[in-house]
Amino acid sequence: MLLGHEKVEILHLPTPLEYLANVSADLGVDIYIKRDDLTGLATGGNKLRKLEYFVKDALDQGATTLVTVGGAQTNHGRLTAAAAAKYGLRCAIVTGDEYPGEISANLILDGMLGCDVYFVKDFEAGVRNVIAKYEAEGESVYYVPMGGSNELGMLGYYECAMELTAQAEDLGIRDALIVTTLGSLGTYMGLAVGLANERSPLRVKGINVAAFDWQTVAEIREACMEYFGRVKAFYGLDLEMAAEDFDVEKDYDFGAYNNPVEEVREGLYYMARREAIILDPCYTGKTWAAILRMVREGKIAQGSKVIFMHTGGYPGIYTRHHRLEFERELMKYMHTDEF
Ligand SMILES: Cc1ncc(COP(=O)(O)O)c(C=O)c1O
């Protein structure tokens, strides 16, 4: 029970916090990785921590169907489908994106999990119509917001902040900086609020990946303050936070959401070849590229300690526009006519 709320237990917690010896030696910075890609269901990822709270709430309300929203290749949607499958609920994803012309990456997993995906033209009306369709079929619908990022979803990463604090204490790295991806904000806010409210010595930096149209750090901080206001009121927290308390970066989003970026792919190859850990090109790859740049720029000091939050997203490498780039660059490893 956290801040008065119960959850179902989907994950095998704590997820590992591992030292990356090879890249640490290369970079002169101690890099640890929090393996929230290893969260159990359907290839894992950060959203399952939030879904533990949503599923409990849905079951308590007698819901029979989860409906959520996101991009066509939403990791959050895939993991909502996974949690629904595990608890015998139906699931639907509504997206304002167009059908990408093929069933690839997360869409394959959505279908495997028995989840309907609706590609709608008018997003707001589409969500209403899909919910109405299930209700007309006698289902009781529970709506999970975009990215699972609301007051309840925040608890997943509030809990992770406590988990990391204990793990960092055990490893003797209390002064580490957590670096995490910032999309719909829930992960970053759960960590930031959790660390502050629990008086943790750890700090957290969020790397914006341009999932929303924020143009400046000030705009992201404004969104953080708005989210914090809701969280504070919802849980009655005795905690003050100011805009400057939210350490967020706008300079490493590479200009657009989920765009193919050579520097990001170079980072993916580097992590795979030195540590055999697979990142994704939309979220964790950008955050990793940001860490590498910040080390080069001296924004992350030599000899300091970083905890890189691996939030999952692995199926994203099979999205068509990324897959084509990988094919072009990795073809040299395919030896078809030499022997
Ligand atoms: C793999 C991955 N990492 C990070 C994020 C960002 O998390 P949040 O939306 O909680 O900011 C997402 C969101 O979709 C994701 O799928």
The ligand as a Gaussian input file, in Angstrom:
#p B3LYP/6-31G(d) Opt

LIG

0 1
 C        9.934000       2.694000     -23.586000
 C        9.400000       3.949000     -22.996000
 N       10.212000       4.700000     -22.251000
 C        9.799000       5.864000     -21.689000
 C        8.521000       6.320000     -21.880000
 C        8.125000       7.618000     -21.260000
 O        7.433000       7.419000     -20.072000
 P        6.349000       8.451000     -19.617000
 O        5.268000       8.464000     -20.656000
 O        5.892000       7.960000     -18.306000
 O        6.996000       9.800000     -19.547000
 C        7.620000       5.571000     -22.655000
 C        6.262000       6.064000     -22.894000
 O        5.549000       5.638000     -23.728000
 C        8.065000       4.344000     -23.215000
 O        7.256000       3.585000     -23.953000

